[in-house]
């Protein structure tokens, strides 16, 4: 079974995100992200599988799990995700190039 982030206390009436530090953050719920991908790519994701992927990305610090909505949807902070993911890809490319160049000596 997949480890899930710790559940916050039961939400009270009000907005899904109460932390004012997140006002300028780019946040979305799992269903919102799935809908966005469907709109952009024309394919529908299995939300439970997609949520498992997001949880793994959270464990590796590519996205940040923030809270849970009253409806039980996880809220993700994606503000730094593009930089984090591009940095990881760049590191892999540099490593592969270094290995390739070392093999040609």
Beta strands, then each sheet from edge to edge (+ up, - down):
strand 1: 27-29
strand 2: 64-68
strand 3: 74-77
sheet 1: 1+ 3- 2+
end
